[in-house]
Amino acid sequence: MAKPRTAFVCSECGGTSSKWQGQCPDCGVWNTMSEIRIDPVRAAPTPARGAWAGVAAGAPQVTALTEAVGAREARRPTGIGELDRVLGGGLVPGSVVLVGGDPGIGKSTLLLQAVAAARGSQRSLYVSGEESLAQIANRAQRLGLPLEGIEGLAETCVERIAGQVAEHRPDLLVIDSIQTLWSELLTAAPGSVSQVRECAARLVRMAKESATTVFLVGHVTKEGGIAGPRVLEHMVDAVLYFEGEVGSRYRVLRAFKNRFGAVNEMGVFAMGERGLREVPNPSAIFLSAHGEPAPGSAIMVTREGTRPLLVEVQALVDASPLANPRRVALGLEQNRLAMLLAVLHRHGGVAAYDQDVFVNVVGGLRVQETAADLAVLLAVLSSFRNRPLSRKLVAFGEVGLSGELRPVPNGEERVREAANHGFDRIVLPRGNAPKKSPGGVEIVACDRLSEAIAAL
């Protein structure tokens, strides 16, 4: 068998070279060449006489999807309800999950707690390339986790890890982290594009062949993305991001890709002395407790995955001494805020072109759906006129450029969530008005922004 060859590929343009060069000969960018392994191409067997040359022995055949339907994938709970929610109901055998987040956010703590919670129902192996086993054991004791039934391995060579996995055959494997692994087939440094891609490909093949669930911890860059090649996120089955504001004890685990569940699903945790604790009612942390109603505050119902959340949005409108007033949005898209202010001026009769407008979503949550439009404009209007809204008022709905209120998905679920938390008045688009409103709740259905403003 021919030996595997190596080549050098540019991470910017994809150009290849037989030897390393400081500058890519194709695009001219410096320090972008990284080593990759090229597997030798095996000769295809000669088909038997009389056989159709297009079908070789053992080759995959075209199959109707009705015949390919199998049993639904079995789920194994991790013992952490919020993690199971984000994963889509639990662990799927043979799946590979990539977990990213800022340094110190709690990635290793969460996975160590998951290993400890699942030790009774499945065999687990925690592989660490950054810490010694003594450090992991001390952290587990500090968190109050039992050490019985937890196996650890301090190794960075992917071939040796694969050998240990084949010997012990764990059901759950944690790799902390993928950027520290290296393969004997490559000479590049650990963490390089080629090493990360080769090690991840080896672990994915191993997971599919052995039905082992693999968690990969990934480092993030200064821009917030996972370090390494972008193909890493395409190779795995699920991509989870651990988020949290600086100085806040709350952490949000969000799914950006999931082949076995819903994307944009969210789990909420609180960091304490005993590690991460689940928050079963996350709406409580996104609602600030005012002693009395304050101007510039509005409550909206957003939706993260399959979960509706009550979130408070705050606005501050003040006269600007600048020629170009500032538009600052935290937790919202800034360009959409500028567009909504223009709609408020044209169709609401409120001019804020000479005012500084600051908008913030309480709790550090980032709202990406358009259902927050109406609540944002009501908060801005409340601050501009210095008149507080009712503490029992909830608003949601998309605002169009012509001033109409457009319905948003899952309107009835949002209404039920607001009613369950004691809110008695809901302003929404007429297309989201329920056929039967919950008891004690007043539904204010509007067709246009001017109607919603007049109703308040």
C-alpha positions, -999 to 999 in steps of 0.1 A, spaced: 0 0 0 13 34 -9 22 57 20 0 87 27 13 119 13 10 154 27 3 187 11 -1 223 22 -33 242 17 -41 279 20 -68 286 45 -78 318 26 -82 306 -10 -78 268 -8 -47 267 -30 -24 238 -26 14 234 -27 37 204 -23 59 222 2 54 248 29 58 285 19 54 316 40 33 333 13 5 316 -6 15 315 -43 -21 318 -54 -36 347 -33 -4 362 -19 -16 361 18 11 354 44 12 326 70 -19 308 58 -4 275 45 -12 245 67 -4 208 63 -30 182 54 -28 145 48 -37 130 14 -49 94 15 -36 72 -13 -62 62 -39 -68 25 -40 -74 8 -74 -110 -4 -79 -115 -41 -83 -122 -53 -119 -158 -64 -123 -166 -100 -132 -172 -110 -168 -208 -103 -178 -214 -80 -148 -224 -44 -153 -193 -23 -148 -212 4 -129 -220 -19 -100 -191 -33 -80 -194 -60 -53 -204 -44 -20 -211 -10 -34 -241 11 -20 -273 7 -40 -301 32 -47 -328 26 -21 -363 41 -17 -366 62 14 -397 42 24 -375 11 28 -348 31 47 -371 41 75 -358 26 107 -365 28 144 -364 62 160 -331 70 175 -328 60 212 -322 88 236 -301 86 268 -307 113 294 -277 132 307 -292 138 341 -293 176 334 -327 187 322 -316 219 305 -288 202 286 -313 175 275 -336 202 263 -309 218 241 -298 185 227 -334 177 217 -343 152 245 -310 135 254 -279 119 240 -281 100 207 -256 71 204 -229 78 178 -236 116 178 -208 142 180 -215 175 198 -193 205 197 -195 229 227 -179 264 224 -177 294 246 -155 321 261 -127 310 285 -140 304 320 -177 304 310 -182 269 324 -178 244 295 -157 220 314 -178 224 345 -210 215 326 -195 185 309 -180 172 342 -214 175 359 -230 157 329 -204 129 332 -211 126 370 -249 126 365 -248 99 338 -223 76 356 -251 53 369 -267 46 335 -237 47 311 -200 44 311 -181 77 307 -146 87 299 -133 123 304 -102 130 282 -83 162 291 -56 177 271 -53 209 292 -55 197 328 -40 168 348 -63 141 363 -55 155 398 -69 189 388 -101 173 374 -105 153 406 -100 183 428 -126 203 408 -151 175 411 -146 174 449 -149 212 450 -182 209 431 -195 182 454 -195 155 426 -189 119 434 -157 104 419 -169 68 418 -177 56 383 -158 85 365 -128 75 344 -103 100 332 -74 101 307 -48 128 303 -37 125 266 -35 146 235 -25 120 208 -57 111 189 -44 76 180 -37 68 216 -71 81 226 -87 59 200 -69 29 214 -81 36 249 -117 40 236 -115 7 218 -103 -10 249 -128 5 275 -157 11 250 -174 41 269 -209 52 261 -200 89 267 -167 105 257 -156 140 265 -127 156 247 -114 188 264 -104 203 241 -102 195 203 -76 223 198 -51 204 220 -52 171 201 -26 161 175 -22 132 151 9 112 144 2 114 107 8 152 105 38 173 116 18 205 121 15 220 156 -16 211 177 -44 236 171 -35 242 135 -62 239 108 -49 206 96 -46 190 130 -80 201 141 -96 188 109 -78 155 110 -84 148 147 -121 157 144 -125 135 114 -109 106 133 -132 111 163 -163 114 141 -155 81 124 -149 64 158 -182 77 172 -202 64 142 -185 30 143 -187 24 181 -220 42 188 -202 64 214 -216 99 221 -187 124 219 -185 159 233 -159 181 218 -149 213 237 -139 240 213 -119 272 220 -133 305 205 -115 333 187 -116 370 196 -145 374 171 -165 348 191 -163 319 165 -149 285 173 -112 284 165 -100 261 137 -115 254 103 -151 262 95 -156 226 83 -154 215 120 -189 227 125 -201 209 94 -186 176 105 -203 174 139 -240 166 146 -247 195 170 -230 228 178 -237 244 212 -225 278 224 -222 287 260 -229 324 265 -229 348 295 -224 385 303 -193 395 322 -200 397 359 -233 378 356 -239 345 373 -264 333 346 -253 313 316 -272 305 284 -265 273 264 -278 277 229 -280 253 200 -270 267 166 -270 233 148 -287 201 158 -294 172 135 -315 154 162 -335 183 175 -346 219 171 -321 247 165 -320 279 185 -331 258 216 -319 274 248 -310 262 283 -304 285 312 -280 279 341 -269 298 372 -232 295 382 -227 290 420 -202 275 444 -215 240 435 -212 245 398 -240 251 373 -275 249 386 -306 246 363 -330 275 361 -365 260 355 -382 293 351 -359 316 330 -385 343 325 -379 354 361 -343 363 355 -351 384 325 -377 405 343 -363 432 366 -381 439 399 -392 475 400 -407 489 432 -430 510 410 -436 514 373 -407 531 356 -408 550 322 -390 533 294 -398 497 304 -419 472 284 -424 435 287 -424 413 255 -428 376 248 -399 362 228 -394 326 217 -362 306 220 -365 273 203 -396 256 217 -398 278 248 -416 312 251 -398 337 274 -410 369 290 -382 395 286 -380 431 297 -367 457 272 -356 491 285 -352 523 265 -337 557 274 -345 587 252 -327 619 259 -320 651 240 -287 648 220 -261 675 219 -246 659 188 -254 666 151 -259 628 146 -278 614 176 -266 581 189 -286 548 184 -273 521 207 -289 487 209 -278 459 234 -294 426 227 -310 438 195 -299 447 160 -289 483 158 -300 488 121 -335 475 130 -337 500 158 -330 528 134 -357 515 110 -382 512 138 -376 548 149 -383 560 114 -416 540 114 -424 556 148 -419 590 133 -438 585 101 -467 564 113 -468 572 150 -463 609 149 -433 608 174 -401 625 162 -369 612 178 -344 624 151 -328 649 176 -328 624 205 -302 599 217 -319 564 219 -305 536 240 -322 502 241 -312 473 263 -326 438 268 -325 429 305 -304 398 315 -280 399 286 -303 379 263 -300 386 226 -333 387 208 -331 379 171 -368 377 161 -390 405 148 -417 399 175 -398 424 197 -406 454 174 -438 465 191 -424 463 226 -392 482 216 -413 511 202 -436 512 232 -405 513 255 -391 542 234 -424 560 235 -427 556 273 -392 570 279 -398 599 254 -430 610 271 -418 600 306 -450 580 312 -446 545 325 -465 516 311 -486 493 333 -466 466 351 -492 440 340 -489 449 303 -472 426 276 -467 435 240 -454 415 210 -456 418 172 -437 427 141 -439 463 128 -438 468 90 -425 498 72 -460 510 64 -469 510 101 -489 477 101 -487 451 128 -478 417 114 -485 384 132 -457 363 145 -454 325 149 -468 307 180 -490 336 191 -513 315 213 -483 300 232 -470 335 239 -505 346 252 -506 316 275 -471 322 288 -480 358 297 -512 348 314 -494 321 334 -471 348 349 -500 370 360 -502 396 331 -537 408 325 -533 430 293 -517 419 261 -512 441 230 -507 421 199 -514 420 161 -549 411 152 -537 380 133 -524 366 167 -556 373 186 -567 340 202 -603 327 196 -608 324 233 -587 346 256 -576 332 290 -596 342 320 -589 376 334 -568 387 304 -577 416 282 -566 411 246 -559 444 227 -557 434 190 -545 461 166 -539 464 129 -516 494 129 -490 509 152 -511 541 156 -539 519 171 -516 503 196 -503 537 207 -538 551 210 -549 520 231 -522 528 257 
